[in-house]
Amino acid sequence: MVYIYSDYQVIYDDVGNPTYIAGIKVGDGTSYLIDMPFITDGMTATILAHITNTTVHLTDAEREFWNNKISCYLDTQDSENLILSKTDYILEGG
C-alpha cells in the first residue's frame, strides 16, 4: 500500500502562510505504518533512476526479439478478418 500524508511538512512564508509538503510511506502489509519510514529525496532519486533505466529489466537482444514478433489486428474493411503480419500496417502504413 502507498500512503500519502498531505501534511508531512509545513513551510511558512514571511507572512505566516503555510505550504504543505506531501510525504509518502510504502507499507509492507505486516508492519505498523508508524514504524515505516517516509520516502526521502535520496530514495526518490534512486527510484527515478531505476524507472528511467531502459535496460535494467530487458536487454537489447530481448527487446529486439519481442519487437520482431508477429502483429495482429482486425481488418478495417472486415471486422471478421484477423490479420497476422510481420509488418504493423496500422503503424507503418502498409
N, C-alpha and C positions, 0 to 999 in steps of 0.2 A: 504494500500500500504506500502511496505517496501522500504525505501530509503537508499542507501549505499553511504556514502561520502568516497571516496578513500583517501582523504587528510584531514581527520578530525583533526589529529595531525601530526606534523612533528618533529622527533627527529634527531638531528645531532650528528654524532660521533666526535671523536677528530680531525679528518681531515676536517670536514665540510660536509661529505656526508650525504644526508638526508635519513631517513627511514620514510615512510609514514604509518600512523596508520589509519585504516578504522574506521568510526563511523556509527552507524545505527540509523535511526529515523523510527518510525512507524506512518504513517498518519492515521487520522480517517475519511478522506473524507470531512470534513467540515471546519476544522481549517486551517489557513495558515501554511505551512510547517515550516516557520521560527519561529513560536511560539511553535512548538513541541520540546520536549526535546530529547537529544541523550540518547540512552540506556547506562546506566552506568555499572560498574563492579558489583555493588550491585544488579542491576536489572537482569543482566546476571546470577548471582548466583541463584537468586530466580526463574528465568525461567528454568534454567537447573535442579534445584531441583524438580520443578513441572513436567518437562518432564520425569525425571527418576523415579518418584513416580509411582510404578506399581499398586497401589490400589486406587488411588485418584478418578478415574472415574469408576472403576469396582471392585466390591467386590469379594472375593474368591468364594462365592456362585454363583454369576452371571457368573464368569469365568468358574466354573465347569458346570453350566447349558449350556452355549454356547459351551463348548468343548465337551459336551456329545450329540451333535446333530448328525443327520444322514449326512454322507458324500456322495457325488455323483461325478461320473466321467464317462467318456466314456470307454467302454471295449477296451482294446488294440488289441483284436482279431477281434472285430466287431464294427466299429465306429457308427453303427446304434443302438447299445445297450447301454442304460444308466443304470449304476449300482448304486443303492441306498443301503447304508450299514451303520451299526453302527461301522464297522471297516474300517479304511482308508487303503486299501490294498496297495496303492501306497507307503505310508509312513511306514506302519507296516509290509510290505512284506508277506501278507496273500495269 
